[in-house]
Amino acid sequence: MLTALVFLASLPAHELAHAVVAQRNGVRVDGITLWMLGGVARLRSEAPSPGVELRIAGVGPLTSAVLGAAFAGLAVGLDVFGASGLVVEAVGWLAAINIVLAVFNAVPAAPLDGGRLLRAFLWHRTGDAVRATRSASAAGRALGWFMVIAGFAAVLFGADVSGLWPALVGWFLITAATEETRHAELAALLAGLPVRRVMTHGPITVAATKTVAGFLAEGPFGTYRHSAFPVLAPDGAPVGLVTVRLLDRVAPQARASTTIADVMRPLVDVTTAAPDEAVVGLLPRLEASAERRALVLDAGRLVGIVTLADISRAVSWLTATTRPPT
C-alpha cells in the first residue's frame, strides 16, 4: 500500500513539473487532473513558441527519469546497508515504473510529452504550428491503433485478458490525438478574432431582486426565449447568471418568496471575458465551464454574452469564407 501511494504521488509530481514550467513561461494553468490512465496539466492556452513548448513538454519525462534514478540509488543504498528484501524490491519497483513512465511519455506521438516535443521540433522547422500538430497527432493515432490491434490480438490469440489494458490506452491515444488536431485547426481558424465579434450584444437581463415566480410568469416563449440570463444588481452591475435549470430546482410553493439572487450562480463562479479578448483563448474555458457560456464585461459593465453556439456559428462562417474554390 505504501509503495502504491508513493507511485501515485509520482504522477502529480510529473504533471506539477509541467505546470510550474508552463507558468514560468507565461502560460496559465487551470489545474491538474488525475484519472485512470494517469494525469494531465490543464493549460489555459497553447505555448507561444516552439521553445516554450519544448521546455513544458520535456520537463515531465525528465522529472519521472530523475525520480526513477533517485529510487534506483535508494534501492542500491538500502541493499548495501542490509535492509529488508521486501523494502529493497518495493523501492526498486518504484525506480523501474518511473523510468517506464518517462520512456513511454517520451515516445514521439501526441498527446504524449514526446508528441509535444515532436510538435515543437516540427513547429521550429516549418514555422507552421497547425502542420506540426497534424504530424504529431498522426503519429499518436498510428501508435494508438498499433496498441489497440496488439492488445486485442493478445486477447484473441493468446487468451491474455491483460491485453485489454494496452488496447484501452491505445484508444485513448487515438481519441486525444484526433482532438488535438481539431483544436489546432480551430485555433488557426479563430486566430485574431475578438470576443466582441461573436458575442450577443445587449443580452436580456433579470434583476437580482425579482422573484422566481415573477420571472417565470413572463415566459416561456414570451418575453424570454433563452435558457440563461445575466443577473444585475439594483445599480446595474452584473452579479451572476441564472438558468432555467436552476429555476426549475426551486419548489413551486417557494417560488413566490425566492428571489433570483437566491438561486443564481454568483459572478465569481461564472466564466467572464473582455470584449477584446481572443476567442481562441476563451474557448477552453467555455468548454470547461458548467453553463457553457461567458458574460462579456467591459470595465465591470455587462456588454454581451457568448456561448459555444455563438462560436460554432462563427466557425461555420469562417470555414465557408476561407475554403478555397474547387
Residue, then its C-alpha position, 0 to 999 in steps of 0.5 A: m500500500l505504501t509503495a502504491l501511494v508513493f507511485l501515485a504521488s509520482l504522477p502529480a509530481h510529473e504533471l506539477a513539473h509541467a505546470v510550474v514550467a508552463q507558468r514560468n513561461g507565461v502560460r496559465v494553468d487551470g489545474i491538474t487532473l488525475w484519472m485512470l490512465g494517469g494525469v494531465a496539466r490543464l493549460r489555459s492556452e497553447a505555448p507561444s513558441p516552439g521553445v516554450e513548448l519544448r521546455i513544458a513538454g520535456v520537463g515531465p519525462l525528465t522529472s519521472a527519469v530523475l525520480g526513477a534514478a533517485f529510487a534506483g540509488l535508494a534501492v542500491g543504498l538500502d541493499v548495501f546497508g542490509a535492509s529488508g528484501l521486501v523494502v529493497e524490491a518495493v523501492g526498486w519497483l518504484a525506480a523501474i515504473n518511473i523510468v517506464l513512465a518517462v520512456f513511454n511519455a517520451v515516445p514521439a506521438a501526441p498527446l504524449d510529452g514526446g508528441r509535444l516535443l515532436r510538435a515543437f521540433l516540427w513547429h521550429r522547422t516549418g514555422d507552421a504550428v497547425r502542420a506540426t500538430r497534424s504530424a504529431s497527432a498522426a503519429g499518436r493515432a498510428l501508435g494508438w491503433f498499433m496498441v489497440i490491434a496488439g492488445f486485442a490480438a493478445v486477447l484473441f490469440g493468446a487468451d491474455v485478458s491483460g491485453l485489454w489494458p494496452a488496447l484501452v490506452g491505445w484508444f485513448l491515444i487515438t481519441a486525444a490525438t484526433e482532438e488535438t488536431r481539431h483544436a489546432e485547426l480551430a485555433a488557426l481558424l479563430a486566430g485574431l478574432p475578438v470576443r466582441r465579434v461573436m458575442t450577443h450584444g445587449p443580452i436580456t437581463v433579470a434583476a437580482t431582486k425579482t422573484v422566481a415566480g415573477f420571472l417565470a410568469e413572463g415566459p416561456f416563449g414570451t418575453y424570454r426565449h433563452s435558457a440563461f440570463p445575466v443577473l444585475a444588481p439594483d445599480g446595474a452591475p452584473v452579479g451572476l447568471v441564472t438558468v432555467r435549470l436552476l429555476d426549475r430546482v426551486a419548489p413551486q410553493a417557494r417560488a413566490s418568496t425566492t428571489i433570483a439572487d437566491v438561486m443564481r450562480p454568483l459572478v465569481d463562479v461564472t466564466t467572464a471575458a473582455p470584449d477584446e479578448a481572443v476567442v481562441g483563448l476563451l474557448p477552453r474555458l467555455e468548454a470547461s465551464a458548467e453553463r457553457r457560456a461567458l458574460v462579456l464585461d467591459a470595465g465591470r459593465l455587462v456588454g454581451i454574452v457568448t456561448l459555444a453556439d455563438i462560436s460554432r456559428a462563427v466557425s461555420w462562417l469562417t470555414a465557408t469564407t476561407r475554403p478555397p474554390t474547387 
